[in-house]
Amino acid sequence: MADISAEPRPAPPLTERQEARRRRILDAGTALACQGGFEAVQMREVAELSGVALGTLYRYFPSKIHLLVAVMQDQLGLLHEALRTRPPAAGAPGERVAETLLRAFRALQREPLLADAMVRAMLFADRSVRAEVDTCSRLTTTIILEAIGPAAVPPSDSRLAAVRVIEHTWHAALVGWLAGRAPVDLVTTDIRTACRLLEPAPFNAFDR
């Protein structure tokens, strides 16, 4: 009898042809989201735009939520690459993280419908999308830690706690902005305030 408690085997790596097909699907989902937001991303339209059969699309992404969370991961990857090419220039760690997140926020402001689609997908994701959501979270954490600088590796428990608070603030600020409850200046203030948790101060004990 098979051991059902064993960890699932990782999926085999995609071939070059499969990677190209997946890339077309992601590009199609991104384009539809940019044009019409969450509601515009319909799996049949994604299949037609990417040139793949609908059944094939579902083998790559079982649902629209899976697809849009993958689009979020893809966008975070692009941000990560851009930041490595042009890292934040501020001097203090908190200022570098704020610069990084505000750069990402400006990019989202240029594509608000895409931002809305990705954030909705993250909010609607259930346990079946947990692995993909966790990947997005880890990538966000990596981006923040790299913005802090080499001293953040390996990060202390208190430093990781501060990063989690920054991530929570970042996500909540995006939701408020997309819902029309938080104007741009308030989002900017909240992000800068949360990032100050990374600065040494008499009232905290980070990295002691």
C-alpha positions, 0 to 999 in steps of 0.5 A: 500500500502506498504511503499517503503521508509521504510528501508529494513528488515535485513536478518534473521540470517543463520542457522548452516547448511547455515553458513557451506555452506557459509564457503565452498563457501568462502573457494572455492572462496579463493582457486581459487583466490590463484591459478589463480587470478580474472579470475580463480574465475568462479561461476560454478567452485566455485559451484563444488569446494564447493559442492553446486548447482549453483543456491544455490551459486547465492542465497548466492552471486549474482555475482563473485564480491559479492563473492570476496568482501565477501572474502576480508571481510573474510580476513580482519576478519582474520587479525582483529583476528590475531591483537587482539591476537598479537597486534602491539608492537610499541610505537607511534600510527602512528607507531602501525598503520604502523606496522599493515598495513605493516603486512597485506601487507606482508600477501598479498605479500605471496598471490599476486593472491588473493590480485589482485582478491580482489582488482579488485573486490573492484574496479569493485563493483557497487551499488549492492555491496555497503553494502558489500564494506561498511562493508569492509571499516568499518572493515578497519577503526576499525582495524586502530583505534584499532591499534592506541589504547584506546585513539582513542575511541571515535575518534575525527573528525580530527582523523577520517579524518587522518584515511580516508587519511591512508585508501586512501593511503593504497588502492592506494598503493595496486593498484600501487603495483599490477599493477607493478607501485609501488615497495614494498619499495615505498609502505612501504614508502607511508604507513609509511608517511601517518601514521605519520598524527597520530603523534602530530606535529606543522603543524597539530591540531589533537586531540586538 
